[in-house]
Each structure stands twice: as C-alpha cells, then as structure tokens.
C-alpha cells in the first residue's frame, strides 16, 4: 500500500433498504497489475475484517459494491466499530479508500439510523474523514445503542402497597431465565435421542397447517416416523399469553428435538438460543409477495432485533433460485442457505385428483358460482399485526362492482385471516356477492376463480399457476412502501394491472384490461419446479441432509471465503494487537 500502486476513491454512497451501496473508482500506477481482481474489505480498529463487500458490477475502473448491514456474511449484523475500506489484490493491501472531495460535505446525509425494539434501540451508521492525513481517508462508524434514561426514576410513595404473591406471579416469565435453565436441563436429559427427534412448531396458529402439515404427513407416508420421533407444537403465542404448563411443554419438546421445523417467526426463539447442534428449518408459508418483512424492513416499526429468531435458521426454502435473495434478506442469512425446494403445501394444490375433488365440493357449497365467472377479492390486511389487523371496507364501491358484474360475474370476498370484521355486503347485493372468509384454504378457491383481485398479498404465488388473470387494488402503495417497504419495484413486478382507485379497478374490469401477459413471466421467474414433490425435496435435502451437489458447493464456497477472510492480516508493519487492552500498539 505504501508503494501507492493503486488509488481508490469513493464517488457515491447510497442506501437501498438495509444495503449500503458504494461506487469506488480505481486509478492504477503505470507499473501496477491491472489484470488481477480486486477485493474490498471493511477493517476495524483492531485490523480485523468482519466482512468483504460484495461486487455487484465492474465497469472499467469503476466498482459498484454492496454491503448488507444485517448480514456480514455470517448471518449477523456488521458489528459496532470504526471501519476503513481496504482494497486488496491477491491478498495484499493495495489502498485505503478515500472519499471524493465533491461529496465530503454531503457525507452527513449518507448516514443512516435503523431504529428497532419499538424505537428503544438504534443501529447507527455514520461516515467521516480521518484527520491528520494529506488525503481524505473514508471512515465508517457503526454503533448499536440503546435508549438512555433522561430523568430520575420515580420514587415509590411510602403508602404504596406491596403484593409479593402477585409480583412473583407477574414476573414468573423473569420467567425467561427460568425457561432457559429449564430448556438446558431438558437437553441434558434427552441428549441421546435428539438426533432422531423432529419438532414441527408454530407460534402463530393453534393447528399444524400449510407447509408443516404437508412435510410431516409426507414423512409418515414414507415411513420415516419409524426412524424419527415426530413431535408437534401449535400455539398462538405470537398474539397472546400462554399458560405455565404450555411453556414447560414447549421447553421439553424443543430440548428433545435435534431438528426444529418452523413455518413463520417464533417469538420465543428471539430470546431462547437453541443448542448449536440443533438444526432449525424455516418453511415460511409466503411464496413471494411484495411486502418487506423481517430484516428487509429493519428500521421500521415492528422490525426484529439485531439478535432474533431469524439468526437461528440453518436453512430456509423458496420457490426458485431467482427469488431466494428475497427470503435471505428477510431472515438476515446468506442467499445459498435458502434452497429452491418449492412450497410443500402446493403438492396437494397441484395434484389433479385433489383439484377435481375440491372443485366439485366448492360448486356444491357455493352453488351461485355455477355457470358464472368468479372474481375473488382477496387483499392482505392493514395494521401492525394480528391484534390490529383490519381492511378499509369503505373504499369498496359495492354498487359499482355489482353493476359491473352484469349477468356473467359473481364475487367471493376472502379477507386475510387476521381481519376479524366480516365484509359488510349490502343485503341487495348478496345474490352475487359472498363473504367466504371462514373457508379454511384460499388455494382451493383458486380452482373456481377466473379473476383475482389483491394488493400486496403473497397469494399471487399460488394463483399464478392457474394461468388466469389478476389485478391489484393498491390504493395505498405509497404509504405501504414507506411503512412496510417493498422488495422490488411494485408496479414493474406485479403480474397484472395495478389500480390506485376503485374506479380505475372497475374500468379495467369492464374493459378486461388485465395485463395478463405479465403472468407467464412471473411463473417463469418464481418457479424452478412445478410438480407435487416439494415436500420430498424438503425431506431429502434439509431433513435427511442430501443437498444437491451444486447447491452444497455454493454453501461450501461461502464457508471457505469466510474462513479465508479471517486468515488475512491487515495489521500495519511494526504493530501488534493487545487483546487484553483492546488496542493495537507498536512493537518495541
């Protein structure tokens, strides 16, 4: 680096959700090696590197780099610290990145604060220039901080009553420490059997359903229940309190299980760390919608903590390799750990016999659909979660929709399961409109649906395979983008006509302006497999460990890259680390 064979200048700093983007321009000296590839590492004050920046594209001497702040490459946030960016060639330090003088004054605008834990914690990323140099060395400071006390704590009045029994009961789930110890004790008692025990677990529902049901039932069909003890835990713990008995039972089941299979976020695993030999599989039910979740919406209300349930996943699943990065962003994990198995719940959905049976049942149940074209109105909920979920029914022009249906169409309304209020269908329209919110499986309804109306819901994933048109009533896409965020440009990726008002929706419906050509491209991009074998792939790849060779090679490559980074020595010549004092000092 002292020979100045390379100069690196940062020309651009910008953000895309949790991703930090930088454009770095390289200038080579006359005798420099211009052919060997360059690597860009962030290096802290101890001259260790927690991450290598990802090269997105390379145009001439301009390098476009990206860094996921919630995943350094080892499924953890980039740690707090002060960082420089070193350019390396063949594992040799070549340059310390400088900042373009033209953007120095705007560096403050490049900083970003990610608030989480209901605003009580913040992950702050700031940029500055190191002083005492003839150049402008760029530095990045990361600080994970918590809310500080701004006033004296309240002094209890001497007349305030003390309720020891009530206080002990209310703090039982100080309880979390008790449960951690309980889990550790159960692990010691069951260590010998854990490798052959699998727990299918949901903290969102009272029943095992969707992907969990499909995989567990397929394991039994294959006789794998003879080789594994299969356990189940289904609780609505994400939305309500649970009994002491329920908590004890869950701790025992978790401790017994060498493999834990989830279908969604499990809040208890935000604070209970499972043993390192426990394999955790995330079979999230969402195919691939638009709305951001998990770490993709870090800094927004309701986002996860820096350390959360997501950090414990060993693998996740997706419909195709093309969309794996949407899921890995949500979970703060590496792309290659999200395997394109397809959605197990769709095995039954794609079965011709099941489809014929359900179609017949549906026409018997909803006779007014026979001989008619069926519109299914199925948007997602609004609100922060299950407790506050709602839908603004006042935006639906029931009269206009009824008239637009004419003699050929009828409408089924299927609201998100979290929306408690039923659809207020006026009495005079009930001959064509029906609220089917109580029907358990929306996928079945797709068999008799001719047009789907939705917004940001992931139900488009399953419906797209019917090769039928859909439209999007996205009246609040600007607000939704701000509060929830999107993985990708909404208007460009929606496989159908996007309407901002109900009048626009009715007009497009009357004119059959569905933009149906987008559906075929959506299917091609989102599905690597269109069959009924997703459950088998999950079992074979993730549970039995027979991951396809090409996927395993990607996983191994990342592991080797992380291990190699840790061998690199960025210390300046003549210095050493003093780990006791946490400093770098000159060698005497």
C-alpha positions as CSV (number, residue, x, y, z in Angstrom):
1,X,0.0,0.0,0.0
2,X,2.9,2.3,0.7
3,X,4.0,2.0,-2.9
4,X,0.7,3.6,-4.0
5,X,0.2,1.3,-7.0
6,X,-3.5,1.8,-6.6
7,X,-5.6,4.8,-5.6
8,X,-9.3,4.1,-4.6
9,X,-11.8,7.0,-4.4
10,X,-15.4,6.6,-3.3
11,X,-17.6,8.5,-5.7
12,X,-21.0,7.6,-4.5
13,X,-22.6,6.4,-1.2
14,X,-26.3,5.5,-1.2
15,X,-28.8,3.2,0.5
16,X,-31.3,0.5,-0.6
17,X,-33.2,-0.6,2.4
18,X,-30.6,-2.5,4.5
19,X,-28.0,-2.4,1.8
20,X,-25.1,0.1,1.7
21,X,-24.0,0.8,-1.9
22,X,-20.7,2.4,-2.9
23,X,-19.1,3.3,-6.2
24,X,-15.3,3.2,-6.0
25,X,-13.1,4.4,-8.8
26,X,-9.7,2.8,-9.1
27,X,-6.6,4.6,-10.6
28,X,-3.6,2.4,-11.4
29,X,0.0,3.5,-11.4
30,X,1.9,2.8,-14.6
31,X,3.6,-0.3,-13.3
32,X,0.6,-1.7,-11.4
33,X,-1.1,-5.0,-12.0
34,X,-4.3,-4.1,-13.8
35,X,-5.5,-7.7,-14.5
36,X,-5.7,-9.4,-11.1
37,X,-9.1,-9.0,-9.5
38,X,-9.7,-6.7,-6.5
39,X,-11.4,-7.4,-3.2
40,X,-12.8,-4.8,-0.9
41,X,-12.8,-5.4,2.9
42,X,-14.1,-3.4,5.8
43,X,-11.5,-3.4,8.5
44,X,-11.9,-2.3,12.2
45,X,-9.5,-0.6,14.6
46,X,-8.1,-3.9,15.6
47,X,-7.3,-4.5,11.9
48,X,-9.8,-7.5,11.7
49,X,-12.3,-7.7,8.9
50,X,-15.8,-8.8,9.7
51,X,-17.0,-8.6,6.1
52,X,-16.0,-8.4,2.5
53,X,-18.1,-6.0,0.3
54,X,-20.0,-7.7,-2.5
55,X,-19.0,-6.7,-6.0
56,X,-22.2,-6.1,-7.9
57,X,-20.7,-4.9,-11.2
58,X,-17.5,-3.7,-12.6
59,X,-17.4,-1.1,-15.4
60,X,-13.9,-0.1,-16.5
61,X,-12.2,1.2,-13.4
62,X,-15.5,1.8,-11.6
63,X,-16.5,-0.8,-9.0
64,X,-20.1,-0.9,-7.6
65,X,-20.1,-2.5,-4.2
66,X,-22.8,-3.6,-1.7
67,X,-22.8,-4.4,2.0
68,X,-25.8,-5.9,3.8
69,X,-25.7,-4.3,7.3
70,X,-27.8,-7.0,8.8
71,X,-25.7,-9.9,7.5
72,X,-21.9,-9.6,7.3
73,X,-21.7,-12.9,5.6
74,X,-22.1,-15.0,8.7
75,X,-25.7,-14.3,9.5
76,X,-25.0,-11.5,12.0
77,X,-25.1,-7.7,11.8
78,X,-21.9,-5.9,10.9
79,X,-20.5,-5.3,14.5
80,X,-20.2,-1.9,16.2
81,X,-16.8,-0.3,15.4
82,X,-14.9,2.2,13.3
83,X,-14.1,0.9,9.8
84,X,-11.8,1.7,6.9
85,X,-12.2,0.1,3.5
86,X,-9.1,-1.7,2.2
87,X,-8.6,-2.6,-1.4
88,X,-6.7,-5.9,-1.8
89,X,-5.2,-7.7,-4.7
90,X,-4.0,-11.3,-4.3
91,X,-4.5,-10.9,-0.6
92,X,-2.1,-7.9,-0.5
93,X,-3.3,-4.5,0.8
94,X,-3.2,-2.0,-2.1
95,X,-5.2,1.0,-1.0
96,X,-7.2,2.7,1.8
97,X,-10.4,4.1,0.2
98,X,-10.6,7.9,0.2
99,X,-13.7,10.0,-0.3
100,X,-14.3,12.2,-3.3
101,X,-13.9,15.8,-2.2
102,X,-17.1,16.7,-4.1
103,X,-19.2,14.6,-1.7
104,X,-17.4,15.3,1.6
105,X,-20.0,18.0,2.6
106,X,-22.8,15.6,1.9
107,X,-21.4,12.7,3.9
108,X,-23.8,13.6,6.8
109,X,-26.7,12.9,4.5
110,X,-25.3,9.4,3.8
111,X,-25.6,8.4,7.4
112,X,-28.5,6.1,8.4
113,X,-30.2,5.2,11.7
114,X,-32.1,1.9,11.9
115,X,-34.4,2.0,14.9
116,X,-35.7,-1.3,16.3
117,X,-37.1,-2.7,19.6
118,X,-40.0,-0.3,19.3
119,X,-37.6,2.6,18.9
120,X,-35.7,1.8,22.1
121,X,-32.6,0.7,20.3
122,X,-30.8,2.0,17.2
123,X,-28.2,0.8,14.8
124,X,-26.4,3.9,13.6
125,X,-24.1,4.1,10.5
126,X,-22.1,7.3,10.1
127,X,-19.4,8.4,7.8
128,X,-16.5,10.7,8.4
129,X,-13.0,11.6,7.2
130,X,-10.0,10.6,9.3
131,X,-8.0,13.6,10.4
132,X,-4.2,14.1,10.2
133,X,-3.8,13.0,6.6
134,X,-3.0,14.8,3.4
135,X,-5.7,12.8,1.7
136,X,-9.4,12.2,2.7
137,X,-9.5,8.6,4.2
138,X,-13.1,7.5,4.4
139,X,-14.2,6.0,7.7
140,X,-17.4,4.3,8.7
141,X,-18.6,4.2,12.3
142,X,-21.3,1.7,13.4
143,X,-22.8,2.0,16.8
144,X,-25.5,-0.2,18.3
145,X,-27.1,1.9,21.1
146,X,-30.0,1.8,23.5
147,X,-32.3,4.4,24.8
148,X,-30.9,6.3,27.8
149,X,-32.6,7.4,30.9
150,X,-33.5,11.1,30.7
151,X,-34.8,11.6,34.2
152,X,-34.7,10.3,37.7
153,X,-36.6,7.1,38.4
154,X,-39.9,7.5,40.2
155,X,-39.7,7.2,44.0
156,X,-42.4,4.9,45.3
157,X,-44.8,6.5,47.8
158,X,-44.5,5.0,51.3
159,X,-48.2,4.2,51.2
160,X,-47.9,2.1,48.0
161,X,-48.9,-1.4,48.8
162,X,-46.6,-4.4,48.2
163,X,-48.2,-7.6,46.7
164,X,-45.5,-10.2,47.0
165,X,-47.5,-13.1,45.6
166,X,-48.9,-11.0,42.7
167,X,-45.4,-9.6,42.0
168,X,-43.9,-13.1,41.9
169,X,-46.6,-14.3,39.6
170,X,-46.3,-11.4,37.2
171,X,-42.5,-11.8,37.0
172,X,-42.6,-15.6,36.6
173,X,-41.7,-15.2,33.0
174,X,-38.5,-13.2,34.7
175,X,-39.6,-16.2,33.7
176,X,-37.3,-16.2,30.6
177,X,-34.3,-17.0,32.8
178,X,-36.2,-19.8,34.4
179,X,-37.3,-21.2,31.0
180,X,-33.7,-21.0,29.6
181,X,-32.5,-23.1,32.6
182,X,-35.4,-25.5,32.1
183,X,-34.5,-25.9,28.5
184,X,-30.9,-26.6,29.3
185,X,-31.9,-29.2,31.9
186,X,-34.2,-31.0,29.5
187,X,-31.4,-31.0,26.8
188,X,-29.1,-32.9,29.2
189,X,-31.8,-35.4,30.0
190,X,-32.6,-36.1,26.3
191,X,-29.2,-35.7,24.5
192,X,-29.0,-39.3,23.4
193,X,-32.3,-39.2,21.5
194,X,-32.2,-35.7,20.0
195,X,-30.7,-36.7,16.6
196,X,-33.8,-38.8,15.8
197,X,-36.5,-36.4,17.0
198,X,-38.1,-33.7,14.9
199,X,-40.4,-30.9,16.2
200,X,-42.9,-29.2,13.8
201,X,-43.6,-26.0,15.5
202,X,-45.8,-22.9,15.0
203,X,-46.3,-20.0,17.4
204,X,-48.9,-18.4,15.1
205,X,-51.7,-20.9,15.0
206,X,-53.5,-23.5,17.1
207,X,-53.1,-26.2,14.5
208,X,-50.3,-27.5,12.3
209,X,-51.1,-26.5,8.8
210,X,-49.6,-25.4,5.4
211,X,-46.0,-26.4,4.8
212,X,-45.6,-28.0,8.2
213,X,-48.6,-30.3,7.7
214,X,-47.5,-31.2,4.2
215,X,-44.0,-32.2,5.2
216,X,-44.9,-34.1,8.4
217,X,-47.6,-36.1,6.6
218,X,-45.3,-36.9,3.8
219,X,-42.7,-38.2,6.3
220,X,-45.3,-40.5,7.7
221,X,-46.3,-41.7,4.2
222,X,-42.7,-42.6,3.5
223,X,-42.4,-44.5,6.8
224,X,-39.9,-42.0,8.3
225,X,-41.9,-41.9,11.5
226,X,-40.3,-45.3,12.2
227,X,-36.8,-43.7,12.0
228,X,-37.8,-40.4,13.7
229,X,-39.9,-39.4,16.6
230,X,-42.2,-36.6,15.3
231,X,-43.4,-34.0,17.7
232,X,-45.8,-31.1,17.2
233,X,-46.3,-27.8,19.0
234,X,-49.1,-25.4,17.8
235,X,-49.8,-22.3,19.9
236,X,-51.0,-18.7,19.2
237,X,-48.2,-17.4,21.4
238,X,-47.3,-14.6,18.9
239,X,-50.7,-12.9,19.7
240,X,-51.5,-13.9,23.3
241,X,-50.2,-15.1,26.6
242,X,-49.7,-18.8,27.3
243,X,-50.0,-20.9,30.5
244,X,-47.1,-22.0,32.6
245,X,-47.9,-25.6,31.6
246,X,-47.8,-24.7,27.9
247,X,-44.3,-23.1,28.3
248,X,-42.9,-26.1,30.2
249,X,-44.2,-28.5,27.5
250,X,-42.6,-26.3,24.8
251,X,-39.3,-26.3,26.5
252,X,-39.3,-30.1,26.8
253,X,-40.2,-30.6,23.2
254,X,-37.5,-28.1,22.0
255,X,-34.9,-29.8,24.2
256,X,-35.8,-33.3,22.8
257,X,-35.5,-32.2,19.2
258,X,-32.4,-32.2,17.1
259,X,-34.4,-30.6,14.2
260,X,-36.9,-27.9,14.6
261,X,-39.2,-27.0,11.7
262,X,-40.9,-23.6,11.7
263,X,-43.5,-22.0,9.4
264,X,-43.1,-18.4,10.5
265,X,-41.5,-16.2,13.1
266,X,-41.4,-17.8,16.5
267,X,-41.1,-15.0,19.1
268,X,-39.8,-17.3,21.9
269,X,-36.7,-18.0,19.8
270,X,-35.9,-14.3,19.9
271,X,-34.7,-14.8,23.5
272,X,-34.2,-18.6,23.8
273,X,-31.0,-19.8,22.0
274,X,-31.2,-23.4,21.0
275,X,-28.1,-25.6,21.3
276,X,-25.6,-25.3,18.5
277,X,-26.3,-28.9,17.4
278,X,-30.0,-28.2,16.8
279,X,-30.9,-27.8,13.1
280,X,-33.6,-25.1,12.5
281,X,-35.5,-25.1,9.2
282,X,-37.7,-22.2,8.2
283,X,-40.6,-23.2,5.9
284,X,-42.2,-19.8,5.7
285,X,-45.7,-20.0,4.2
286,X,-45.3,-17.0,1.9
287,X,-44.4,-17.8,-1.7
288,X,-43.1,-14.4,-2.7
289,X,-45.1,-11.3,-2.5
290,X,-44.0,-7.7,-2.5
291,X,-44.2,-6.5,1.1
292,X,-41.0,-6.5,3.1
293,X,-40.7,-8.5,6.3
294,X,-38.1,-9.3,8.9
295,X,-34.7,-7.6,8.3
296,X,-35.7,-6.3,4.9
297,X,-37.7,-3.7,6.8
298,X,-35.2,-3.0,9.5
299,X,-35.6,0.4,10.9
300,X,-39.4,0.3,10.5
301,X,-42.0,-0.2,13.2
302,X,-42.2,-3.9,14.3
303,X,-38.9,-5.0,12.7
304,X,-36.8,-7.6,14.5
305,X,-34.0,-7.0,16.9
306,X,-30.3,-7.4,15.9
307,X,-30.4,-10.8,17.6
308,X,-33.6,-12.6,16.9
309,X,-35.3,-15.9,16.0
310,X,-34.1,-15.5,12.4
311,X,-30.5,-15.8,13.4
312,X,-31.0,-19.4,14.4
313,X,-32.1,-20.7,11.0
314,X,-29.8,-23.2,9.3
315,X,-31.8,-23.2,6.1
316,X,-34.9,-21.7,4.5
317,X,-36.9,-22.5,1.4
318,X,-38.1,-20.7,-1.7
319,X,-39.9,-21.4,-5.0
320,X,-36.8,-20.8,-7.2
321,X,-33.2,-19.8,-7.1
322,X,-34.2,-16.4,-8.7
323,X,-36.2,-15.4,-5.6
324,X,-34.0,-16.9,-2.9
325,X,-32.4,-13.5,-2.1
326,X,-35.9,-12.0,-1.2
327,X,-36.1,-14.6,1.6
328,X,-32.5,-14.4,2.7
329,X,-32.9,-10.6,3.1
330,X,-35.9,-11.2,5.3
331,X,-34.0,-13.6,7.5
332,X,-30.6,-12.0,7.5
333,X,-28.9,-15.1,6.2
334,X,-26.8,-16.0,3.1
335,X,-28.6,-16.5,-0.2
336,X,-27.2,-20.0,-0.7
337,X,-28.9,-21.2,2.6
338,X,-32.3,-20.6,1.0
339,X,-32.9,-23.7,-1.1
340,X,-35.3,-23.7,-4.1
341,X,-37.4,-26.7,-3.0
342,X,-40.7,-25.1,-3.8
343,X,-43.6,-24.8,-1.3
344,X,-44.7,-28.2,0.2
345,X,-48.2,-27.0,0.7
346,X,-48.5,-26.8,-3.1
347,X,-48.0,-30.5,-3.6
348,X,-51.7,-31.1,-2.8
349,X,-52.7,-27.9,-4.7
350,X,-51.1,-29.2,-7.9
351,X,-52.5,-32.7,-7.6
352,X,-55.1,-33.2,-10.4
353,X,-57.2,-35.6,-8.3
354,X,-57.4,-33.2,-5.4
355,X,-58.2,-30.3,-7.7
356,X,-61.1,-32.2,-9.3
357,X,-62.5,-33.2,-5.9
358,X,-62.3,-29.7,-4.4
359,X,-63.8,-28.0,-7.5
360,X,-66.8,-30.3,-7.2
361,X,-67.1,-29.6,-3.5
362,X,-66.9,-25.8,-4.0
363,X,-69.6,-25.7,-6.6
364,X,-71.8,-27.6,-4.2
365,X,-71.0,-25.3,-1.4
366,X,-71.3,-22.1,-3.4
367,X,-74.0,-23.0,-6.0
368,X,-74.4,-19.5,-7.2
369,X,-70.9,-19.8,-8.8
370,X,-72.0,-22.5,-11.2
371,X,-72.1,-21.3,-14.8
372,X,-70.7,-17.9,-13.8
373,X,-67.3,-16.3,-13.9
374,X,-65.9,-15.8,-10.4
375,X,-63.9,-12.8,-9.1
376,X,-62.0,-13.5,-5.9
377,X,-61.4,-10.3,-3.9
378,X,-58.5,-11.3,-1.5
379,X,-56.3,-8.5,-0.3
380,X,-53.9,-8.5,2.7
381,X,-54.6,-6.8,6.0
382,X,-53.8,-3.3,7.1
383,X,-52.4,-2.6,10.6
384,X,-49.3,-3.5,12.6
385,X,-50.1,-7.1,13.3
386,X,-52.7,-9.7,14.2
387,X,-54.2,-7.6,17.1
388,X,-54.8,-4.5,14.9
389,X,-55.4,-6.1,11.5
390,X,-58.2,-4.5,9.5
391,X,-59.3,-3.6,6.0
392,X,-60.9,-0.3,4.9
393,X,-64.1,-1.6,3.5
394,X,-65.4,1.9,2.8
395,X,-63.1,2.0,-0.2
396,X,-65.1,-0.8,-1.9
397,X,-67.8,0.5,-4.2
398,X,-70.2,-2.3,-3.8
399,X,-72.8,-0.8,-6.0
400,X,-70.4,-0.1,-8.8
401,X,-68.9,-3.6,-8.6
402,X,-72.4,-5.2,-8.6
403,X,-73.4,-3.3,-11.7
404,X,-70.0,-4.1,-13.4
405,X,-70.6,-7.8,-12.8
406,X,-73.7,-7.9,-15.0
407,X,-75.1,-11.3,-15.7
408,X,-71.8,-13.2,-16.1
409,X,-69.9,-12.5,-12.9
410,X,-70.1,-13.2,-9.1
411,X,-67.7,-12.1,-6.4
412,X,-66.2,-14.0,-3.5
413,X,-64.6,-11.9,-0.7
414,X,-61.8,-13.7,1.2
415,X,-60.1,-11.4,3.6
416,X,-56.8,-12.1,5.4
417,X,-57.4,-14.5,8.4
418,X,-56.2,-11.8,10.8
419,X,-59.1,-9.4,9.8
420,X,-61.8,-10.1,12.3
421,X,-64.6,-7.9,10.9
422,X,-66.6,-9.6,8.2
423,X,-67.2,-7.9,4.8
424,X,-70.3,-5.5,5.1
425,X,-72.1,-6.7,2.0
426,X,-75.4,-4.8,1.5
427,X,-78.4,-7.1,1.5
428,X,-79.5,-6.2,-2.0
429,X,-76.2,-7.5,-3.5
430,X,-76.0,-10.9,-1.8
431,X,-77.2,-12.7,-4.8
432,X,-73.8,-12.0,-6.5
433,X,-71.5,-11.3,-3.5
434,X,-70.4,-13.8,-0.8
435,X,-68.1,-13.4,2.1
436,X,-66.1,-16.7,2.2
437,X,-63.7,-15.6,5.0
438,X,-64.4,-18.7,7.0
439,X,-63.4,-21.0,4.2
440,X,-60.1,-22.5,5.5
441,X,-57.9,-22.8,2.4
442,X,-57.7,-19.9,-0.1
443,X,-55.8,-22.1,-2.5
444,X,-58.9,-24.3,-3.1
445,X,-60.8,-21.2,-4.1
446,X,-58.4,-20.5,-6.9
447,X,-59.7,-23.6,-8.8
448,X,-63.0,-21.8,-9.5
449,X,-61.6,-18.3,-9.7
450,X,-61.4,-16.5,-13.1
451,X,-60.0,-13.2,-11.8
452,X,-58.1,-12.5,-8.6
453,X,-58.2,-9.0,-7.1
454,X,-55.5,-8.5,-4.5
455,X,-52.8,-5.9,-3.5
456,X,-49.5,-6.9,-1.8
457,X,-50.5,-10.4,-0.7
458,X,-48.3,-13.5,-1.4
459,X,-51.4,-15.4,-2.7
460,X,-50.4,-14.4,-6.2
461,X,-47.7,-17.0,-5.9
462,X,-50.1,-20.0,-5.9
463,X,-52.7,-18.3,-8.1
464,X,-50.2,-17.6,-10.9
465,X,-50.0,-21.3,-11.6
466,X,-53.7,-21.3,-12.6
467,X,-52.5,-19.2,-15.6
468,X,-55.5,-16.8,-15.1
469,X,-55.6,-13.0,-14.9
470,X,-55.2,-10.9,-11.7
471,X,-55.4,-7.2,-10.9
472,X,-54.1,-5.2,-8.0
473,X,-56.1,-2.6,-6.0
474,X,-53.1,-0.7,-4.5
475,X,-54.8,2.4,-3.2
476,X,-52.1,3.0,-0.5
477,X,-48.9,1.8,-2.3
478,X,-47.0,5.0,-1.4
479,X,-47.9,4.7,2.3
480,X,-47.4,1.0,2.2
481,X,-44.0,1.4,0.6
482,X,-43.0,3.8,3.4
483,X,-44.3,1.8,6.3
484,X,-43.6,-1.7,5.2
485,X,-41.3,-1.3,2.2
486,X,-41.2,-3.4,-1.0
487,X,-38.6,-6.0,-2.0
488,X,-38.7,-4.7,-5.6
489,X,-40.4,-2.0,-7.7
490,X,-44.1,-2.8,-7.2
491,X,-45.6,-1.6,-10.5
492,X,-42.9,-3.4,-12.5
493,X,-43.1,-6.7,-10.8
494,X,-46.9,-7.0,-10.2
495,X,-48.2,-9.7,-12.6
496,X,-51.2,-7.8,-13.7
497,X,-52.9,-4.4,-13.9
498,X,-52.2,-2.1,-10.9
499,X,-55.0,0.3,-10.0
500,X,-54.8,3.2,-7.5
501,X,-58.6,3.8,-7.1
502,X,-61.6,1.6,-7.2
503,X,-62.9,3.5,-10.2
504,X,-59.7,2.5,-12.1
505,X,-60.3,-1.1,-11.0
506,X,-63.8,-1.1,-12.3
507,X,-62.8,0.5,-15.6
508,X,-60.1,-2.1,-16.1
509,X,-62.5,-4.9,-15.2
510,X,-65.2,-3.8,-17.6
511,X,-62.6,-3.4,-20.4
512,X,-60.8,-6.7,-19.5
513,X,-57.6,-4.7,-19.2
514,X,-55.8,-7.2,-17.0
515,X,-52.2,-7.1,-18.5
516,X,-52.4,-10.8,-18.5
517,X,-49.1,-11.2,-20.4
518,X,-47.2,-10.5,-17.1
519,X,-48.4,-13.8,-15.6
520,X,-46.3,-16.0,-17.8
521,X,-43.1,-14.1,-17.0
522,X,-43.9,-14.2,-13.3
523,X,-44.3,-18.0,-13.3
524,X,-41.1,-18.5,-15.2
525,X,-39.1,-16.4,-12.7
526,X,-40.6,-17.7,-9.5
527,X,-40.8,-21.5,-10.0
528,X,-37.9,-23.9,-10.6
529,X,-40.3,-26.9,-10.1
530,X,-44.0,-27.1,-11.0
531,X,-44.8,-30.5,-9.5
532,X,-46.1,-32.2,-6.4
533,X,-42.7,-33.1,-5.0
534,X,-41.7,-30.1,-2.9
535,X,-42.3,-32.0,0.4
536,X,-40.0,-34.7,-0.7
537,X,-37.3,-32.2,-1.6
538,X,-37.6,-30.6,1.8
539,X,-37.3,-34.0,3.5
540,X,-34.4,-35.3,1.3
541,X,-32.4,-32.0,1.1
542,X,-33.0,-30.4,4.5
543,X,-34.0,-33.1,7.0
544,X,-32.0,-36.1,5.6
545,X,-29.2,-33.8,4.6
546,X,-28.9,-34.9,0.9
547,X,-28.4,-31.4,-0.5
548,X,-27.8,-31.3,-4.3
549,X,-24.1,-31.1,-5.2
550,X,-24.3,-27.7,-6.9
551,X,-26.1,-26.1,-4.0
552,X,-23.7,-27.6,-1.5
553,X,-20.8,-26.3,-3.5
554,X,-22.2,-22.8,-3.2
555,X,-22.6,-23.2,0.6
556,X,-19.1,-24.6,0.9
557,X,-17.7,-21.8,-1.2
558,X,-19.1,-19.2,1.2
559,X,-17.8,-21.0,4.2
560,X,-14.3,-21.2,2.7
561,X,-14.5,-17.5,1.8
562,X,-15.4,-16.6,5.4
563,X,-12.6,-18.8,6.8
564,X,-10.1,-17.3,4.3
565,X,-11.0,-13.7,5.3
566,X,-10.2,-14.5,8.9
567,X,-6.7,-15.5,8.0
568,X,-5.9,-12.2,6.4
569,X,-3.6,-9.9,8.4
570,X,-4.4,-6.2,7.9
571,X,-2.0,-5.0,10.7
572,X,0.4,-2.3,9.6
573,X,4.0,-3.4,9.7
574,X,5.6,-3.0,13.1
575,X,2.3,-3.2,15.1
576,X,0.6,-6.0,17.1
577,X,-2.8,-6.5,18.7
578,X,-3.1,-6.2,22.5
579,X,-6.3,-8.1,23.1
580,X,-6.3,-7.5,26.8
581,X,-6.5,-3.8,26.3
582,X,-8.4,-3.9,23.1
583,X,-5.8,-1.8,21.2
584,X,-3.2,-2.0,18.5
585,X,0.3,-1.0,19.6
586,X,3.8,-0.6,18.2
587,X,6.2,-3.5,18.7
588,X,9.0,-2.4,20.9
